[in-house]
Amino acid sequence: MNKISLLVFLGFFTVNFILAQEKFKIDTLRRQGPDQKMVNFIILGDGYTKDEQDKFSKDAETFVSFFLKTDPMRSYESFFNIYAIRTISEESGAIHACIAADCPDEHHTITVKESNQFLRNAKVPVSNPKTIFGSSFDNGNIHRLVVPQNLSLISNILETHVPKHDMVLILVNSPFYGGSGGTYATSTVNMASNEIAIHEIGHSFAGLGDEYWAGNQYAYESPNRTRIADTDKVVWSHWIGIDGVGVYSYGNKDSKSNWYRPHEFCKMQTLKAPFCKVCQEQFVRKIHELTSPILLKEPISDTINQKGSIQQYRVELALPFPNTLKIQWLLNKTLIATERPFVLIDPGHLSLGKNVLEVVVQDTTSLVRNPTYKSKAVYVECWNIEMDEVSQITAPKITWKDSLQTCYGTSQVLNIEDIVPTGVYRWYDKEEGGELLGQGATFHTPRIFENRKYYVEVELNNKRSKRTAVDVVCLSALRVAPGVKVKWDRSTKKYNISLVEDILDQTERYSWTEPNGNPLQTWDAAKDRYISVDDNSNTVIVDKMLLEKGIFVRKVSKSTTCMGDNYSINLNTRSK
């Protein structure tokens, strides 16, 4: 190496080292959980000057909104942390030397415009700005192939800012069409930039191939491109016949006719198309590979010494939408509960010595059909529970403690507060022995007309707990005292009805209703119309037709809302 080359190398290395050590501002665009549990998606800007960082932030957010509305990311939004690193360039734009064979002949200068004003075939001026990553057009003799040149600097900045980075996008501050899907997905901020960027992420993140013919040099086996034409042997055979998936050739002659893709309208072929089912599966496979839906477990410790009381074990989950997670809890390899993020373990569950509690979470999404992929979408957390001595079964705890009021003549529902999985709950009428009244964590009593006492026990592993007592206190009956006066009023041609024997106390009110249960209305002669009945009124005025059908009145407790039985009044009711 001559002195000039050595000096150039040392200068380049020094600049890269200095830039890599610089701390750039990080914008948190989305954060759903710990970095170690999420897909960490990092967006960096190239060709954005210090004064253009707000534009970079806006461009990044525009893409993120589009990205999260695209299937299958829409279903897995809660599995992404998204950060934008505000990398600063000395000058604005992207390098364009106009050396590609398909580069436009006409060179001109255009002031940089907003990203929605240049079509794909717009003439791109020659330019050579000093940008942080050196992104340039014309790579591989293809004009639209925009590639960042300083990959080592990108890598160093990622390592120093977000060490766990799983998906990376370089946004290049050029309004002209271009992008690439190499080591780092790259896109300009052209009017089609959202579509370009997500297509390129299909390459760099999901390992997808182009479904348009890009040339022999890009023809290699991938999850969505193959030489195999046999529908039974093709890598996406499990999708054949679903949502248009088949085996389609790239063309009718030459190399194109010997390569096949799974769909005729997919984003890996046409920008505005959705991802086909085969490509969506690859995104989900990669998400499954990089993440865990189990964000947190409690207790945090892997080893627990449980003594004397019921212990809750729980997990906090990131949920796909719709939720396709299947949850199973196993104690010493025996299934004890399903479809819940927590479980309660009674000491009576446990054997002497070491016990193993596992929670197994599996994503059963229909977006994955490949059996190999499905088998890997399983996540497990476990606790080693030590039991030093034999423990009694904990007596059940009633939701409303040991006493519960109920309205006269109604039934009541008794519930267990901390339901132990695999526990068998039995309800009795006595503290020992007695009649078995019901079984389960919920017990519906018969109608209650006096104070009653019930008892409940739980059985675990052939051992029974002591019985817990619950008093059901029957509230006083609410009755309308018999005695009614029914009087015809010739002036209004209505019936005046009065309760002559009944008296309300301050805790009660009346409820007057028609035969269909609707609230009764009473005639107001002064207003010449029907109005609502006052809750405290023992008198109503109705017409003959309604009274022939019958009306009802009952007492209601203002404090408990308990209701008495309906007292029926009609034309045949004897007056007093």
Legacy VTK file of the C-alpha trace (Angstrom):
# vtk DataFile Version 3.0
C-alpha trace
ASCII
DATASET POLYDATA
POINTS 576 float
0.000 0.000 0.000
1.520 3.360 -1.054
1.519 6.409 1.202
-1.380 8.125 -0.600
-3.585 5.015 -0.347
-2.631 4.594 3.273
-3.492 8.209 4.047
-6.859 7.894 2.266
-7.616 4.712 4.189
-6.614 6.217 7.518
-8.669 9.334 6.794
-11.743 7.285 5.886
-11.281 5.085 8.961
-10.866 8.125 11.211
-14.020 9.829 9.889
-16.003 6.631 10.290
-14.687 6.132 13.798
-15.624 9.672 14.808
-19.121 9.415 13.285
-19.678 5.993 14.846
-18.874 7.413 18.281
-21.178 10.377 17.841
-24.463 10.072 19.692
-27.416 10.867 17.474
-30.872 11.566 18.824
-33.222 8.573 18.821
-36.960 9.086 18.306
-39.121 6.311 19.758
-41.931 5.968 17.231
-43.468 2.827 18.744
-42.553 0.847 21.865
-44.509 -2.268 22.775
-42.142 -4.115 25.093
-38.543 -4.949 26.054
-36.118 -4.823 23.124
-35.112 -8.449 23.740
-38.713 -9.584 23.197
-39.599 -7.421 20.177
-38.718 -6.937 16.530
-36.630 -3.777 16.779
-37.155 -1.802 13.586
-34.613 0.988 13.075
-34.928 3.798 10.545
-31.876 5.908 9.664
-31.741 8.917 7.389
-29.184 9.612 4.671
-28.944 12.983 2.954
-30.815 14.827 5.710
-28.902 17.858 6.964
-29.062 19.216 10.492
-31.846 21.576 9.413
-33.831 18.752 7.783
-34.185 16.480 10.810
-37.835 17.406 11.338
-38.457 16.379 7.723
-36.717 13.068 8.421
-38.899 12.516 11.463
-42.016 13.235 9.403
-40.880 10.941 6.563
-40.151 8.152 9.044
-43.537 8.453 10.756
-45.311 8.493 7.378
-43.697 5.196 6.486
-44.325 3.622 9.905
-48.047 4.398 9.675
-48.168 2.777 6.245
-46.057 -0.181 7.375
-48.320 -1.020 10.333
-51.429 -0.922 8.138
-49.953 -3.500 5.768
-50.706 -7.209 6.252
-49.325 -9.110 8.070
-47.749 -6.306 10.132
-51.254 -5.050 10.915
-51.839 -8.250 12.911
-48.458 -8.075 14.701
-48.168 -4.362 15.525
-47.774 -5.199 19.218
-44.552 -7.097 18.412
-42.639 -4.092 17.068
-40.472 -1.467 18.705
-39.708 1.219 16.128
-36.924 3.778 16.507
-35.707 6.543 14.190
-32.051 7.607 14.538
-31.522 11.210 13.440
-28.266 10.719 11.527
-27.028 14.038 10.116
-25.502 14.606 6.677
-23.338 17.539 5.652
-25.352 18.044 2.455
-28.830 17.137 1.250
-29.879 14.513 -1.292
-28.345 11.390 -2.905
-25.383 10.789 -5.213
-26.218 10.398 -8.903
-23.320 10.063 -11.361
-25.596 9.051 -14.253
-23.440 6.080 -15.255
-26.066 3.315 -15.477
-27.078 2.039 -18.910
-30.708 2.967 -18.285
-29.893 6.388 -16.852
-31.711 9.308 -18.547
-29.560 11.197 -21.101
-30.897 14.600 -20.173
-29.022 16.209 -17.297
-30.511 19.159 -15.514
-30.753 20.863 -12.182
-34.022 20.676 -10.204
-34.657 22.144 -6.822
-35.592 19.297 -4.442
-39.365 19.120 -4.220
-41.761 17.324 -1.965
-41.756 13.540 -2.232
-45.075 13.290 -4.046
-44.148 15.255 -7.173
-41.827 13.005 -9.208
-42.966 9.984 -11.184
-40.856 6.851 -11.597
-39.463 7.940 -14.989
-38.612 11.502 -13.981
-35.189 12.756 -15.152
-32.727 12.744 -12.277
-30.059 15.454 -12.183
-26.396 14.634 -11.682
-25.422 15.299 -8.092
-22.636 14.470 -5.634
-23.678 15.608 -2.129
-21.644 14.760 0.965
-23.990 12.450 2.901
-23.350 10.355 5.955
-23.827 6.970 4.255
-23.071 7.938 0.626
-26.301 6.524 -0.829
-26.163 6.576 -4.629
-28.156 5.690 -7.737
-26.834 3.586 -10.664
-25.524 0.595 -8.682
-25.100 -2.651 -10.627
-25.614 -0.652 -13.829
-29.280 -0.137 -12.816
-30.305 3.497 -12.390
-33.057 2.944 -9.786
-30.840 0.700 -7.614
-30.086 3.081 -4.720
-27.556 1.649 -2.264
-25.797 3.177 0.780
-22.033 2.836 0.316
-20.812 3.200 3.887
-22.202 -0.042 5.313
-19.605 -0.258 8.076
-20.672 3.125 9.452
-24.324 2.045 9.413
-23.359 -1.094 11.289
-21.335 0.830 13.860
-24.098 3.376 14.495
-26.646 0.604 14.921
-24.418 -1.218 17.393
-23.798 1.895 19.505
-27.412 3.142 19.459
-29.690 0.072 19.348
-27.566 -3.077 19.744
-30.486 -5.451 19.093
-31.687 -4.360 15.677
-33.698 -6.781 13.574
-35.135 -4.710 10.755
-33.376 -1.674 9.279
-34.501 0.884 6.719
-32.325 3.636 5.242
-34.481 6.567 4.114
-32.627 8.542 1.442
-33.606 12.182 1.127
-34.140 12.184 -2.629
-37.492 12.758 -4.287
-36.595 10.476 -7.209
-37.631 6.819 -7.489
-35.180 4.263 -6.159
-34.284 1.706 -3.514
-32.649 -1.648 -2.786
-32.973 -4.651 -0.509
-29.434 -5.676 0.310
-27.944 -5.767 3.782
-30.145 -2.822 4.719
-33.459 -2.063 3.028
-33.136 1.322 1.337
-35.690 3.684 -0.177
-35.808 7.227 -1.438
-38.661 9.476 -0.370
-40.293 9.456 -3.761
-44.089 9.430 -4.075
-43.864 5.630 -4.152
-41.419 5.467 -1.230
-43.770 3.661 1.176
-44.331 0.894 -1.368
-40.646 0.763 -2.303
-39.531 0.574 1.321
-41.858 -2.233 2.329
-40.979 -4.188 -0.826
-37.280 -3.852 0.017
-37.960 -4.915 3.629
-39.481 -8.044 2.091
-35.984 -8.782 0.756
-33.825 -7.793 3.717
-36.090 -8.941 6.585
-38.241 -11.788 5.255
-35.695 -13.173 2.749
-38.105 -12.867 -0.178
-37.150 -12.800 -3.835
-38.547 -10.516 -6.516
-41.616 -11.876 -8.254
-40.892 -9.780 -11.328
-37.993 -10.826 -13.573
-34.963 -8.770 -12.557
-32.415 -10.758 -14.594
-30.517 -14.034 -14.459
-28.153 -12.672 -11.809
-31.085 -12.434 -9.362
-32.542 -15.867 -10.149
-31.948 -18.024 -7.080
-34.103 -20.229 -4.859
-36.058 -18.383 -2.174
-39.276 -18.946 -0.210
-41.275 -17.375 -3.069
-39.174 -18.289 -6.121
-38.138 -21.702 -7.412
-37.260 -23.861 -10.416
-39.669 -26.565 -9.200
-42.965 -26.682 -11.093
-44.516 -29.675 -9.289
-47.310 -28.361 -7.017
-46.711 -31.231 -4.564
-42.996 -30.497 -4.223
-42.843 -26.726 -4.496
-41.733 -25.051 -1.249
-45.128 -23.347 -0.844
-47.166 -26.517 -1.562
-49.129 -26.047 1.690
-50.663 -22.863 0.205
-51.613 -24.194 -3.235
-55.220 -23.321 -4.114
-55.651 -20.772 -1.321
-56.238 -17.098 -2.173
-54.851 -17.468 -5.688
-51.635 -19.266 -4.716
-50.346 -21.600 -7.427
-47.211 -22.097 -9.528
-46.743 -19.370 -12.150
-43.826 -18.940 -14.543
-42.005 -15.612 -14.834
-42.331 -15.679 -18.622
-42.854 -17.822 -21.698
-39.281 -18.206 -22.978
-35.611 -18.192 -22.033
-34.724 -18.248 -18.314
-38.043 -16.707 -17.315
-39.974 -19.804 -18.381
-37.936 -22.013 -16.011
-38.552 -20.045 -12.823
-41.797 -19.912 -10.860
-43.534 -17.670 -8.327
-46.566 -18.354 -6.106
-48.882 -15.539 -7.170
-49.730 -13.195 -10.023
-50.468 -10.147 -7.869
-48.088 -9.699 -4.960
-46.139 -6.763 -3.561
-42.901 -8.537 -4.437
-43.960 -8.154 -8.076
-46.223 -5.097 -8.152
-45.815 -2.308 -5.634
-49.468 -1.511 -4.995
-50.492 -5.137 -4.521
-50.783 -6.791 -1.095
-48.275 -9.416 -0.013
-49.497 -12.850 -1.102
-50.082 -15.567 1.509
-46.689 -17.153 0.866
-44.865 -13.874 1.476
-46.995 -13.000 4.505
-46.068 -16.350 6.028
-42.359 -15.488 5.716
-42.877 -12.208 7.580
-44.744 -13.994 10.366
-42.107 -16.758 10.489
-39.405 -14.144 11.000
-41.457 -12.320 13.649
-41.934 -15.617 15.490
-38.210 -16.292 15.260
-37.175 -12.920 16.716
-39.816 -12.316 19.368
-41.630 -13.861 22.283
-45.231 -13.000 23.157
-44.308 -13.581 26.818
-43.097 -10.123 27.834
-42.961 -10.681 31.582
-43.482 -13.435 34.108
-44.305 -13.089 37.804
-42.820 -14.144 40.095
-39.682 -13.135 38.194
-37.497 -15.715 39.929
-37.240 -19.127 38.294
-37.126 -20.880 41.678
-39.908 -20.439 44.239
-40.206 -21.854 47.746
-43.965 -21.821 48.244
-45.284 -22.234 51.754
-48.711 -22.207 53.310
-50.766 -20.037 50.973
-52.119 -19.828 47.455
-49.607 -18.250 45.027
-50.470 -16.522 41.764
-48.253 -17.131 38.743
-48.851 -14.889 35.718
-47.473 -13.752 32.383
-47.893 -10.495 30.515
-48.467 -11.127 26.816
-48.093 -9.248 23.547
-51.238 -10.133 21.620
-51.629 -10.374 17.852
-54.843 -8.985 16.371
-57.050 -10.870 16.253
-55.695 -12.806 19.217
-54.523 -16.225 18.026
-52.511 -17.209 21.101
-53.260 -20.543 22.766
-52.229 -20.706 26.446
-51.670 -23.872 28.486
-50.517 -24.278 32.091
-48.875 -27.541 33.111
-47.882 -28.637 36.599
-45.452 -31.541 36.598
-46.445 -32.180 32.945
-50.183 -32.349 33.788
-52.469 -29.809 32.112
-54.194 -27.769 34.822
-55.556 -24.658 33.028
-55.969 -23.084 29.582
-56.680 -19.752 27.895
-55.767 -17.509 30.822
-52.670 -15.367 31.552
-52.472 -16.457 35.204
-52.962 -19.468 37.428
-53.359 -19.935 41.180
-51.392 -22.749 42.786
-52.529 -24.101 46.137
-49.833 -25.789 48.260
-52.060 -28.848 48.122
-51.337 -29.007 44.381
-47.677 -29.653 45.033
-45.669 -32.775 45.689
-42.848 -32.905 48.224
-39.581 -31.725 46.720
-39.300 -30.152 43.277
-42.320 -29.232 41.154
-42.247 -27.664 37.693
-44.909 -25.205 36.565
-44.887 -24.335 32.855
-46.864 -21.886 30.778
-46.863 -22.767 27.080
-47.972 -20.086 24.626
-48.504 -20.996 20.977
-49.488 -18.737 18.097
-52.135 -20.614 16.102
-52.447 -17.975 13.372
-53.900 -19.034 10.026
-51.176 -16.924 8.377
-48.777 -19.843 8.897
-49.475 -23.234 7.272
-45.976 -24.671 6.945
-45.818 -27.413 9.645
-42.170 -26.666 10.412
-42.892 -23.007 11.009
-45.985 -23.782 13.100
-44.015 -26.065 15.404
-41.561 -23.258 16.155
-44.201 -20.699 17.168
-44.243 -22.091 20.719
-42.890 -20.187 23.726
-42.381 -21.529 27.252
-41.676 -20.023 30.665
-41.347 -22.135 33.791
-40.931 -21.990 37.548
-39.246 -24.568 39.763
-41.380 -24.722 42.902
-39.849 -26.257 46.003
-42.142 -27.878 48.574
-40.427 -28.722 51.871
-43.386 -30.172 53.778
-46.840 -31.592 53.167
-49.432 -28.816 53.231
-53.172 -28.799 53.830
-55.536 -27.683 51.103
-56.459 -24.018 51.561
-60.139 -23.567 52.387
-62.079 -21.740 49.634
-62.506 -17.985 49.835
-65.919 -16.525 48.989
-65.980 -13.437 46.751
-68.110 -11.431 49.203
-66.476 -12.825 52.352
-68.647 -14.710 54.815
-71.963 -12.854 54.542
-74.189 -11.848 51.648
-77.559 -10.107 51.633
-80.285 -11.099 49.221
-83.787 -9.883 48.440
-86.745 -11.787 49.848
-87.949 -14.516 47.522
-84.996 -14.360 45.126
-82.072 -16.681 44.457
-78.441 -15.700 44.999
-75.157 -16.508 43.266
-72.206 -17.567 45.420
-68.727 -17.423 43.846
-65.244 -18.578 44.778
-62.736 -15.703 44.709
-59.448 -17.504 43.985
-60.332 -20.464 41.801
-57.658 -23.144 41.932
-57.322 -25.043 38.637
-58.318 -28.730 38.821
-59.973 -28.016 42.187
-63.397 -29.620 42.648
-65.722 -27.338 44.651
-68.720 -28.798 46.475
-71.537 -26.942 48.288
-73.378 -28.292 51.332
-76.062 -27.286 53.819
-73.980 -28.337 56.856
-70.449 -27.840 58.148
-69.892 -31.601 58.189
-71.754 -34.228 56.241
-75.110 -32.929 55.048
-76.702 -32.818 51.620
-74.618 -32.057 48.528
-76.382 -29.045 47.006
-74.162 -28.321 44.045
-70.715 -28.588 42.494
-68.474 -25.981 40.850
-66.886 -22.621 41.610
-70.303 -20.936 41.219
-73.439 -21.960 43.124
-76.988 -20.712 42.449
-79.134 -20.956 45.553
-82.854 -21.753 45.426
-85.267 -18.869 46.186
-84.624 -17.650 49.708
-87.370 -16.701 52.166
-85.329 -16.800 55.377
-81.706 -16.542 56.497
-79.636 -19.490 55.234
-76.095 -20.784 55.725
-74.153 -22.656 53.055
-70.771 -24.414 53.177
-68.189 -25.024 50.450
-65.062 -27.204 50.264
-62.457 -27.905 47.579
-60.852 -31.222 46.702
-57.322 -31.401 45.210
-55.312 -34.539 44.562
-57.816 -36.607 46.551
-57.460 -34.300 49.566
-60.292 -32.137 50.879
-60.095 -28.736 52.538
-62.071 -27.543 55.524
-65.457 -26.084 54.627
-65.961 -22.357 54.415
-69.301 -20.991 55.647
-71.268 -18.200 54.039
-74.362 -16.597 55.570
-77.075 -15.520 53.157
-79.114 -12.850 54.944
-82.673 -12.590 53.675
-83.944 -9.001 53.611
-87.479 -8.160 54.702
-90.322 -8.782 52.288
-91.769 -5.755 50.485
-95.532 -6.041 50.291
-98.307 -3.688 49.286
-100.997 -3.928 51.965
-104.331 -5.156 50.526
-106.953 -2.496 50.268
-107.736 -0.330 47.277
-110.374 2.250 46.422
-111.555 2.337 42.802
-113.794 5.344 41.960
-115.290 6.502 38.638
-114.902 10.241 37.946
-117.667 11.427 35.623
-115.993 14.745 34.874
-112.796 13.193 33.535
-114.340 9.854 32.519
-111.395 8.166 34.280
-110.956 5.842 37.245
-109.270 7.161 40.390
-107.356 4.347 42.130
-105.968 4.756 45.653
-104.070 2.433 47.976
-105.968 3.022 51.192
-104.261 0.577 53.557
-100.617 0.815 52.529
-98.022 3.219 53.946
-94.553 3.911 52.509
-91.589 4.435 54.785
-88.651 6.682 53.775
-86.661 3.781 52.322
-89.394 2.687 49.898
-91.056 3.803 46.677
-93.824 2.531 44.416
-93.454 1.112 40.925
-96.674 1.329 38.847
-96.738 -0.601 35.555
-99.038 -1.566 32.701
-99.710 -5.249 31.870
-96.812 -5.235 29.367
-94.400 -4.026 32.039
-94.074 -0.480 30.736
-94.204 2.336 33.310
-97.759 3.472 34.000
-98.804 7.042 33.290
-101.504 8.900 35.254
-103.967 11.512 34.013
-103.251 15.122 34.995
-106.503 17.115 34.704
-104.729 20.471 35.075
-102.367 19.697 32.171
-105.042 17.772 30.269
-102.621 14.921 29.459
-100.981 11.825 30.886
-97.781 12.220 32.947
-95.352 9.928 34.751
-96.471 8.627 38.120
-94.660 10.050 41.130
-92.716 7.277 42.900
-94.234 8.269 46.223
-97.818 8.504 45.000
-100.354 5.953 46.199
-102.953 7.267 43.719
-103.241 7.029 39.921
-105.908 8.028 37.374
-106.398 5.754 34.334
-109.020 5.106 31.690
-111.464 2.228 31.679
-109.835 0.307 28.833
-106.523 0.051 30.678
-108.133 -0.888 33.965
-110.037 -3.694 32.236
-106.662 -5.202 31.299
-105.310 -4.586 34.785
-102.501 -2.521 36.248
-99.811 -3.416 38.766
-98.056 -1.799 41.693
-95.177 -3.041 43.815
-92.861 -1.688 46.463
-89.177 -1.087 45.736
-86.405 -0.498 48.294
-84.523 2.711 47.517
-81.322 1.432 49.116
-81.182 -2.193 47.934
-83.447 -1.964 44.803
-85.186 -5.113 46.056
-88.717 -5.385 44.656
-91.812 -6.917 46.186
-94.402 -8.966 44.330
-96.799 -7.175 41.989
-100.186 -6.272 43.439
-102.834 -6.523 40.694
-105.680 -4.012 40.328
-108.532 -4.189 37.769
-112.264 -3.468 37.454
-113.046 -6.482 39.562
-110.887 -5.360 42.485
-113.191 -4.699 45.417
-113.076 -1.183 46.801
-112.643 -0.403 50.475
LINES 1 577
576 0 1 2 3 4 5 6 7 8 9 10 11 12 13 14 15 16 17 18 19 20 21 22 23 24 25 26 27 28 29 30 31 32 33 34 35 36 37 38 39 40 41 42 43 44 45 46 47 48 49 50 51 52 53 54 55 56 57 58 59 60 61 62 63 64 65 66 67 68 69 70 71 72 73 74 75 76 77 78 79 80 81 82 83 84 85 86 87 88 89 90 91 92 93 94 95 96 97 98 99 100 101 102 103 104 105 106 107 108 109 110 111 112 113 114 115 116 117 118 119 120 121 122 123 124 125 126 127 128 129 130 131 132 133 134 135 136 137 138 139 140 141 142 143 144 145 146 147 148 149 150 151 152 153 154 155 156 157 158 159 160 161 162 163 164 165 166 167 168 169 170 171 172 173 174 175 176 177 178 179 180 181 182 183 184 185 186 187 188 189 190 191 192 193 194 195 196 197 198 199 200 201 202 203 204 205 206 207 208 209 210 211 212 213 214 215 216 217 218 219 220 221 222 223 224 225 226 227 228 229 230 231 232 233 234 235 236 237 238 239 240 241 242 243 244 245 246 247 248 249 250 251 252 253 254 255 256 257 258 259 260 261 262 263 264 265 266 267 268 269 270 271 272 273 274 275 276 277 278 279 280 281 282 283 284 285 286 287 288 289 290 291 292 293 294 295 296 297 298 299 300 301 302 303 304 305 306 307 308 309 310 311 312 313 314 315 316 317 318 319 320 321 322 323 324 325 326 327 328 329 330 331 332 333 334 335 336 337 338 339 340 341 342 343 344 345 346 347 348 349 350 351 352 353 354 355 356 357 358 359 360 361 362 363 364 365 366 367 368 369 370 371 372 373 374 375 376 377 378 379 380 381 382 383 384 385 386 387 388 389 390 391 392 393 394 395 396 397 398 399 400 401 402 403 404 405 406 407 408 409 410 411 412 413 414 415 416 417 418 419 420 421 422 423 424 425 426 427 428 429 430 431 432 433 434 435 436 437 438 439 440 441 442 443 444 445 446 447 448 449 450 451 452 453 454 455 456 457 458 459 460 461 462 463 464 465 466 467 468 469 470 471 472 473 474 475 476 477 478 479 480 481 482 483 484 485 486 487 488 489 490 491 492 493 494 495 496 497 498 499 500 501 502 503 504 505 506 507 508 509 510 511 512 513 514 515 516 517 518 519 520 521 522 523 524 525 526 527 528 529 530 531 532 533 534 535 536 537 538 539 540 541 542 543 544 545 546 547 548 549 550 551 552 553 554 555 556 557 558 559 560 561 562 563 564 565 566 567 568 569 570 571 572 573 574 575
